């Protein structure tokens, strides 16, 4: 009776290295029209946000009441809203604010998570127990509820919103960093 060995797809034994080693993910992306369209749209929004002062056709806050609810055209690429503001310019400048807020919120969460996770894994003992219990308490709340709670304590503003999202996301990162720190510590 012959036996067959099960070999997972994308492994070394299958031949050619793992999926990432062979550029499989990039190949899949390049051969998927919908994925390419998605990447192109995201890239277009990011580039428009980065170059907002040069690509925005109007001041996003200026109101021209005589141009209320104009359809898209040469003067207003995506038309105007009920106050006569250019929708295209508002989208471009809004994307700029959203990207800045997202990058800073992720940076805050990453910094807190790295510090707490590393200290917890490296110090061990009571420090590990204390830090991870705080992380467990924060993880017991849904992400958005925790962010809203932090916002309620700190008050409404964009900078407080960034801090709130950073605080709400850091426990997940802290858990991962702690696990990796413990793994490296055991190898040594």
C-alpha positions in Angstrom: 0.0 0.0 0.0 1.4 3.4 -1.0 1.4 6.3 1.4 1.3 9.9 0.4 2.9 12.7 2.3 0.7 15.8 2.7 2.7 18.9 1.8 1.1 22.3 2.5 1.0 24.7 -0.5 3.7 27.3 -0.6 6.2 25.4 1.6 9.8 24.7 0.9 9.1 21.0 0.2 6.6 21.9 -2.5 9.4 23.6 -4.3 10.5 27.1 -4.9 10.2 28.5 -1.4 7.2 30.0 0.3 4.5 32.1 -1.3 6.2 35.4 -0.3 9.6 34.1 -1.4 8.3 33.5 -4.9 6.5 36.9 -5.1 3.2 35.1 -5.2 1.3 37.9 -3.4 2.6 40.5 -5.8 1.8 38.2 -8.8 -1.8 37.7 -7.5 -2.1 41.5 -7.1 -0.9 42.2 -10.6 -3.2 39.7 -12.2 -6.4 40.9 -10.4 -8.0 43.9 -12.1 -10.2 44.7 -9.1 -7.1 44.7 -6.8 -5.2 46.9 -9.2 -8.2 49.3 -9.3 -8.3 49.4 -5.5 -4.6 50.1 -5.2 -4.8 52.8 -7.9 -7.7 54.5 -6.1 -6.0 54.4 -2.7 -2.8 55.7 -4.3 -4.7 58.5 -6.0 -6.4 59.6 -2.8 -3.1 59.5 -0.9 -1.3 61.5 -3.6 -4.1 64.0 -3.8 -4.0 64.4 0.0 -0.3 64.9 0.0 -0.4 67.5 -2.7 -3.7 69.1 -1.6 -2.4 72.7 -1.7 -1.6 72.3 -5.4 -4.4 70.0 -6.7 -7.3 71.5 -4.8 -9.1 73.9 -7.2 -10.8 76.1 -4.6 -10.6 76.9 -0.9 -12.5 74.1 0.8 -14.1 76.4 3.4 -15.1 79.3 1.1 -18.8 79.7 0.5 -20.2 81.0 -2.8 -23.9 81.2 -2.2 -24.6 82.0 -5.8 -23.0 78.6 -6.8 -25.2 76.4 -4.5 -25.7 72.8 -5.6 -24.0 73.2 -8.9 -23.5 70.0 -10.9 -20.0 68.7 -11.8 -18.3 70.8 -14.5 -15.2 72.6 -15.5 -15.4 75.1 -12.7 -16.3 72.6 -9.9 -15.0 69.1 -10.8 -17.5 67.3 -8.4 -20.0 70.1 -8.1 -20.9 72.1 -5.0 -22.8 71.5 -1.8 -25.7 73.5 -0.4 -23.4 76.3 0.8 -21.6 76.6 -2.6 -18.4 74.9 -1.4 -16.4 72.9 -3.9 -16.9 69.2 -3.1 -13.6 68.1 -4.8 -11.5 70.5 -2.7 -13.3 69.4 0.5 -12.6 65.7 -0.3 -8.9 66.4 -1.0 -8.4 68.5 2.2 -10.5 66.1 4.2 -8.4 63.1 3.1 -5.3 65.0 4.1 -6.7 65.5 7.7 -7.9 61.9 7.8 -4.5 60.5 6.7 -2.6 62.7 9.2 -5.0 61.6 12.0 -4.7 57.9 11.1 -0.9 57.9 10.9 -0.5 59.7 14.2 -3.1 57.5 16.0 -1.3 54.4 14.7 2.0 55.8 15.7 0.8 56.5 19.3 -0.7 53.0 19.6 2.5 51.5 18.2 4.8 53.5 20.5 2.7 52.6 23.6 2.3 49.0 22.6 6.0 48.6 21.9 7.0 50.1 25.2 4.5 48.3 27.4 4.9 44.9 25.6 8.7 45.1 25.7 8.8 46.1 29.4 6.3 43.4 30.3 8.2 40.7 28.5 11.7 41.8 29.4 11.1 42.6 33.1 8.8 39.6 33.8 7.6 38.9 37.3 5.3 41.3 39.0 5.9 44.0 36.3 4.7 41.6 33.6 1.7 40.6 35.7 0.7 44.2 36.4 1.2 45.5 32.9 -0.6 42.5 31.3 -3.6 42.9 33.7 -3.9 46.5 32.6 -3.8 45.3 29.0 -6.4 42.6 29.7 -8.7 45.2 31.3 -8.3 47.4 28.2 -8.9 44.5 25.9 -12.1 43.6 27.7 -13.7 46.7 26.2 -14.7 46.9 22.6 -12.2 49.1 20.6 -14.6 51.9 19.7 -16.2 51.9 23.2 -12.8 52.4 24.7 -11.9 55.2 22.3 -15.2 56.9 23.1 -14.6 56.5 26.8 -11.1 58.1 26.4 -12.6 60.9 24.3 -15.3 61.6 27.0 -12.6 61.9 29.6 -10.2 64.1 27.5 -12.7 66.2 25.7 -13.6 66.7 22.0 -10.7 67.7 19.6 -8.8 66.1 16.8 -5.7 65.7 18.8 -7.6 64.0 21.6 -9.3 61.7 19.1 -5.8 60.6 17.8 -4.7 59.9 21.4 -7.9 58.0 22.1 -7.5 55.8 19.1 -3.9 55.2 20.0 -4.8 54.2 23.6 -7.5 52.0 22.3 -5.3 50.1 19.9 -2.1 49.7 21.9 -3.2 46.7 24.0 -3.2 44.5 20.9 0.3 45.6 19.9 1.5 45.2 23.5 0.3 41.5 23.6 2.2 40.7 20.3 5.4 42.5 21.4 5.3 40.8 24.8 5.0 37.4 23.1 7.9 38.1 20.8 10.1 39.5 23.6 9.4 36.3 25.7 10.3 34.1 22.7 13.6 36.0 22.1 14.3 35.8 25.8 13.9 32.0 25.9 16.2 31.5 22.9 19.0 33.3 24.7 
